[in-house]
Amino acid sequence: MITVKDREKEFRKDLAALLAKHDADIHIDNKSRAFGNVYFIQVSLDGVYKDNDLVREYGEFEL
């Protein structure tokens, strides 16, 4: 049996690899609304340059 602790460890490892593959970061923002708190996950994709040429454009999006 795989424990939840082992599953979490594997998930975090896979997530770190995915973020590294895409030169990305995630940020979670808590915004209060009239009906309660709402959480937003913001994904930031770093711009990547090679030999002073932009090869991967910077961008952001919400999940």
N, CA, C and O atoms as a GROMACS GRO file, in nm:
protein
  252
    1MET      N    1   0.084  -0.118   0.000
    1MET     CA    2   0.000   0.000   0.000
    1MET      C    3   0.088   0.124   0.000
    1MET      O    4   0.190   0.130   0.069
    2ILE      N    5   0.048   0.223  -0.078
    2ILE     CA    6   0.118   0.350  -0.080
    2ILE      C    7   0.047   0.444   0.016
    2ILE      O    8  -0.073   0.468   0.003
    3THR      N    9   0.120   0.495   0.111
    3THR     CA   10   0.060   0.584   0.211
    3THR      C   11   0.035   0.722   0.152
    3THR      O   12   0.091   0.758   0.049
    4VAL      N   13  -0.050   0.798   0.219
    4VAL     CA   14  -0.079   0.934   0.173
    4VAL      C   15   0.047   1.020   0.180
    4VAL      O   16   0.065   1.110   0.098
    5LYS      N   17   0.133   0.995   0.276
    5LYS     CA   18   0.259   1.069   0.286
    5LYS      C   19   0.347   1.042   0.164
    5LYS      O   20   0.408   1.134   0.109
    6ASP      N   21   0.354   0.914   0.122
    6ASP     CA   22   0.431   0.879   0.002
    6ASP      C   23   0.369   0.940  -0.123
    6ASP      O   24   0.440   0.986  -0.212
    7ARG      N   25   0.235   0.940  -0.130
    7ARG     CA   26   0.166   0.998  -0.246
    7ARG      C   27   0.194   1.148  -0.253
    7ARG      O   28   0.218   1.202  -0.361
    8GLU      N   29   0.190   1.215  -0.138
    8GLU     CA   30   0.218   1.358  -0.136
    8GLU      C   31   0.361   1.385  -0.183
    8GLU      O   32   0.384   1.477  -0.261
    9LYS      N   33   0.455   1.306  -0.135
    9LYS     CA   34   0.595   1.323  -0.174
    9LYS      C   35   0.611   1.307  -0.326
    9LYS      O   36   0.680   1.386  -0.389
   10GLU      N   37   0.547   1.206  -0.382
   10GLU     CA   38   0.554   1.183  -0.527
   10GLU      C   39   0.487   1.297  -0.605
   10GLU      O   40   0.538   1.342  -0.707
   11PHE      N   41   0.372   1.343  -0.556
   11PHE     CA   42   0.301   1.453  -0.620
   11PHE      C   43   0.386   1.578  -0.623
   11PHE      O   44   0.398   1.644  -0.727
   12ARG      N   45   0.446   1.613  -0.509
   12ARG     CA   46   0.531   1.732  -0.502
   12ARG      C   47   0.652   1.721  -0.594
   12ARG      O   48   0.692   1.819  -0.657
   13LYS      N   49   0.709   1.603  -0.602
   13LYS     CA   50   0.822   1.580  -0.692
   13LYS      C   51   0.779   1.600  -0.838
   13LYS      O   52   0.849   1.666  -0.914
   14ASP      N   53   0.664   1.542  -0.876
   14ASP     CA   54   0.613   1.557  -1.012
   14ASP      C   55   0.578   1.703  -1.043
   14ASP      O   56   0.605   1.751  -1.153
   15LEU      N   57   0.518   1.772  -0.947
   15LEU     CA   58   0.482   1.912  -0.967
   15LEU      C   59   0.607   1.997  -0.985
   15LEU      O   60   0.611   2.084  -1.072
   16ALA      N   61   0.708   1.974  -0.904
   16ALA     CA   62   0.834   2.048  -0.917
   16ALA      C   63   0.898   2.025  -1.054
   16ALA      O   64   0.951   2.118  -1.114
   17ALA      N   65   0.892   1.902  -1.102
   17ALA     CA   66   0.946   1.870  -1.235
   17ALA      C   67   0.867   1.941  -1.345
   17ALA      O   68   0.925   1.993  -1.440
   18LEU      N   69   0.734   1.943  -1.332
   18LEU     CA   70   0.649   2.011  -1.431
   18LEU      C   71   0.678   2.160  -1.433
   18LEU      O   72   0.691   2.219  -1.540
   19LEU      N   73   0.688   2.222  -1.316
   19LEU     CA   74   0.717   2.365  -1.310
   19LEU      C   75   0.855   2.396  -1.368
   19LEU      O   76   0.871   2.495  -1.440
   20ALA      N   77   0.953   2.312  -1.338
   20ALA     CA   78   1.088   2.332  -1.393
   20ALA      C   79   1.087   2.318  -1.545
   20ALA      O   80   1.154   2.394  -1.615
   21LYS      N   81   1.014   2.219  -1.597
   21LYS     CA   82   1.006   2.196  -1.741
   21LYS      C   83   0.955   2.320  -1.814
   21LYS      O   84   1.000   2.350  -1.925
   22HIS      N   85   0.862   2.391  -1.752
   22HIS     CA   86   0.799   2.507  -1.816
   22HIS      C   87   0.852   2.640  -1.763
   22HIS      O   88   0.796   2.745  -1.792
   23ASP      N   89   0.962   2.635  -1.685
   23ASP     CA   90   1.017   2.757  -1.624
   23ASP      C   91   0.906   2.838  -1.558
   23ASP      O   92   0.890   2.957  -1.584
   24ALA      N   93   0.830   2.771  -1.472
   24ALA     CA   94   0.710   2.830  -1.415
   24ALA      C   95   0.714   2.834  -1.263
   24ALA      O   96   0.787   2.759  -1.198
   25ASP      N   97   0.633   2.924  -1.208
   25ASP     CA   98   0.609   2.934  -1.064
   25ASP      C   99   0.460   2.940  -1.043
   25ASP      O  100   0.385   2.981  -1.131
   26ILE      N  101   0.416   2.899  -0.924
   26ILE     CA  102   0.275   2.915  -0.889
   26ILE      C  103   0.265   2.998  -0.763
   26ILE      O  104   0.350   2.991  -0.674
   27HIS      N  105   0.159   3.078  -0.757
   27HIS     CA  106   0.131   3.164  -0.642
   27HIS      C  107  -0.017   3.151  -0.610
   27HIS      O  108  -0.101   3.149  -0.700
   28ILE      N  109  -0.047   3.142  -0.483
   28ILE     CA  110  -0.186   3.132  -0.440
   28ILE      C  111  -0.222   3.261  -0.369
   28ILE      O  112  -0.152   3.304  -0.277
   29ASP      N  113  -0.333   3.322  -0.411
   29ASP     CA  114  -0.377   3.450  -0.356
   29ASP      C  115  -0.515   3.431  -0.294
   29ASP      O  116  -0.604   3.372  -0.355
   30ASN      N  117  -0.531   3.481  -0.175
   30ASN     CA  118  -0.657   3.474  -0.102
   30ASN      C  119  -0.723   3.610  -0.112
   30ASN      O  120  -0.671   3.708  -0.059
   31LYS      N  121  -0.838   3.617  -0.179
   31LYS     CA  122  -0.909   3.744  -0.194
   31LYS      C  123  -1.045   3.732  -0.128
   31LYS      O  124  -1.121   3.640  -0.156
   32SER      N  125  -1.075   3.826  -0.041
   32SER     CA  126  -1.205   3.826   0.027
   32SER      C  127  -1.314   3.874  -0.067
   32SER      O  128  -1.296   3.972  -0.141
   33ARG      N  129  -1.424   3.807  -0.064
   33ARG     CA  130  -1.542   3.844  -0.141
   33ARG      C  131  -1.659   3.856  -0.043
   33ARG      O  132  -1.648   3.814   0.072
   34ALA      N  133  -1.768   3.910  -0.088
   34ALA     CA  134  -1.886   3.927  -0.003
   34ALA      C  135  -1.935   3.793   0.052
   34ALA      O  136  -1.989   3.787   0.162
   35PHE      N  137  -1.917   3.686  -0.024
   35PHE     CA  138  -1.965   3.554   0.016
   35PHE      C  139  -1.858   3.468   0.082
   35PHE      O  140  -1.882   3.351   0.111
   36GLY      N  141  -1.739   3.525   0.106
   36GLY     CA  142  -1.632   3.451   0.172
   36GLY      C  143  -1.500   3.466   0.099
   36GLY      O  144  -1.487   3.546   0.007
   37ASN      N  145  -1.404   3.389   0.140
   37ASN     CA  146  -1.271   3.395   0.078
   37ASN      C  147  -1.268   3.311  -0.049
   37ASN      O  148  -1.328   3.204  -0.057
   38VAL      N  149  -1.196   3.361  -0.146
   38VAL     CA  150  -1.178   3.291  -0.273
   38VAL      C  151  -1.027   3.278  -0.296
   38VAL      O  152  -0.952   3.374  -0.275
   39TYR      N  153  -0.985   3.162  -0.338
   39TYR     CA  154  -0.843   3.139  -0.362
   39TYR      C  155  -0.817   3.132  -0.512
   39TYR      O  156  -0.888   3.063  -0.585
   40PHE      N  157  -0.716   3.205  -0.556
   40PHE     CA  158  -0.676   3.206  -0.696
   40PHE      C  159  -0.536   3.147  -0.707
   40PHE      O  160  -0.449   3.179  -0.626
   41ILE      N  161  -0.516   3.064  -0.804
   41ILE     CA  162  -0.383   3.010  -0.831
   41ILE      C  163  -0.332   3.077  -0.957
   41ILE      O  164  -0.390   3.061  -1.065
   42GLN      N  165  -0.225   3.152  -0.942
   42GLN     CA  166  -0.164   3.225  -1.053
   42GLN      C  167  -0.040   3.148  -1.098
   42GLN      O  168   0.047   3.117  -1.016
   43VAL      N  169  -0.031   3.118  -1.226
   43VAL     CA  170   0.085   3.050  -1.283
   43VAL      C  171   0.164   3.154  -1.364
   43VAL      O  172   0.108   3.220  -1.452
   44SER      N  173   0.291   3.167  -1.333
   44SER     CA  174   0.379   3.258  -1.407
   44SER      C  175   0.480   3.177  -1.486
   44SER      O  176   0.548   3.091  -1.431
   45LEU      N  177   0.488   3.204  -1.615
   45LEU     CA  178   0.583   3.137  -1.704
   45LEU      C  179   0.694   3.235  -1.736
   45LEU      O  180   0.670   3.340  -1.797
   46ASP      N  181   0.815   3.203  -1.696
   46ASP     CA  182   0.929   3.292  -1.721
   46ASP      C  183   0.960   3.299  -1.871
   46ASP      O  184   0.945   3.201  -1.944
   47GLY      N  185   1.002   3.416  -1.914
   47GLY     CA  186   1.054   3.429  -2.050
   47GLY      C  187   1.191   3.362  -2.057
   47GLY      O  188   1.270   3.372  -1.963
   48VAL      N  189   1.219   3.297  -2.166
   48VAL     CA  190   1.346   3.226  -2.180
   48VAL      C  191   1.418   3.280  -2.304
   48VAL      O  192   1.362   3.286  -2.413
   49TYR      N  193   1.541   3.317  -2.283
   49TYR     CA  194   1.624   3.371  -2.391
   49TYR      C  195   1.739   3.275  -2.421
   49TYR      O  196   1.792   3.210  -2.331
   50LYS      N  197   1.776   3.267  -2.546
   50LYS     CA  198   1.893   3.191  -2.588
   50LYS      C  199   1.970   3.277  -2.687
   50LYS      O  200   1.916   3.317  -2.790
   51ASP      N  201   2.093   3.306  -2.655
   51ASP     CA  202   2.177   3.391  -2.740
   51ASP      C  203   2.108   3.525  -2.769
   51ASP      O  204   2.107   3.572  -2.883
   52ASN      N  205   2.051   3.584  -2.665
   52ASN     CA  206   1.982   3.713  -2.673
   52ASN      C  207   1.854   3.710  -2.757
   52ASN      O  208   1.799   3.816  -2.788
   53ASP      N  209   1.807   3.594  -2.793
   53ASP     CA  210   1.681   3.580  -2.866
   53ASP      C  211   1.576   3.518  -2.774
   53ASP      O  212   1.603   3.420  -2.704
   54LEU      N  213   1.458   3.576  -2.775
   54LEU     CA  214   1.347   3.522  -2.696
   54LEU      C  215   1.297   3.393  -2.761
   54LEU      O  216   1.252   3.395  -2.876
   55VAL      N  217   1.305   3.283  -2.689
   55VAL     CA  218   1.261   3.155  -2.744
   55VAL      C  219   1.133   3.105  -2.678
   55VAL      O  220   1.060   3.022  -2.734
   56ARG      N  221   1.105   3.156  -2.556
   56ARG     CA  222   0.981   3.121  -2.487
   56ARG      C  223   0.927   3.248  -2.422
   56ARG      O  224   0.992   3.307  -2.335
   57GLU      N  225   0.810   3.289  -2.464
   57GLU     CA  226   0.751   3.414  -2.419
   57GLU      C  227   0.704   3.405  -2.274
   57GLU      O  228   0.657   3.301  -2.228
   58TYR      N  229   0.718   3.517  -2.201
   58TYR     CA  230   0.666   3.528  -2.065
   58TYR      C  231   0.514   3.530  -2.070
   58TYR      O  232   0.455   3.583  -2.163
   59GLY      N  233   0.453   3.472  -1.969
   59GLY     CA  234   0.307   3.477  -1.961
   59GLY      C  235   0.257   3.441  -1.823
   59GLY      O  236   0.331   3.386  -1.741
   60GLU      N  237   0.132   3.472  -1.798
   60GLU     CA  238   0.066   3.438  -1.673
   60GLU      C  239  -0.076   3.393  -1.703
   60GLU      O  240  -0.138   3.436  -1.800
   61PHE      N  241  -0.127   3.304  -1.617
   61PHE     CA  242  -0.268   3.264  -1.627
   61PHE      C  243  -0.312   3.212  -1.491
   61PHE      O  244  -0.230   3.176  -1.407
   62GLU      N  245  -0.445   3.208  -1.472
   62GLU     CA  246  -0.502   3.157  -1.348
   62GLU      C  247  -0.561   3.018  -1.369
   62GLU      O  248  -0.613   2.986  -1.476
   63LEU      N  249  -0.550   2.939  -1.265
   63LEU     CA  250  -0.616   2.807  -1.267
   63LEU      C  251  -0.746   2.817  -1.189
   63LEU      O  252  -0.818   2.718  -1.177
   0.00000   0.00000   0.00000
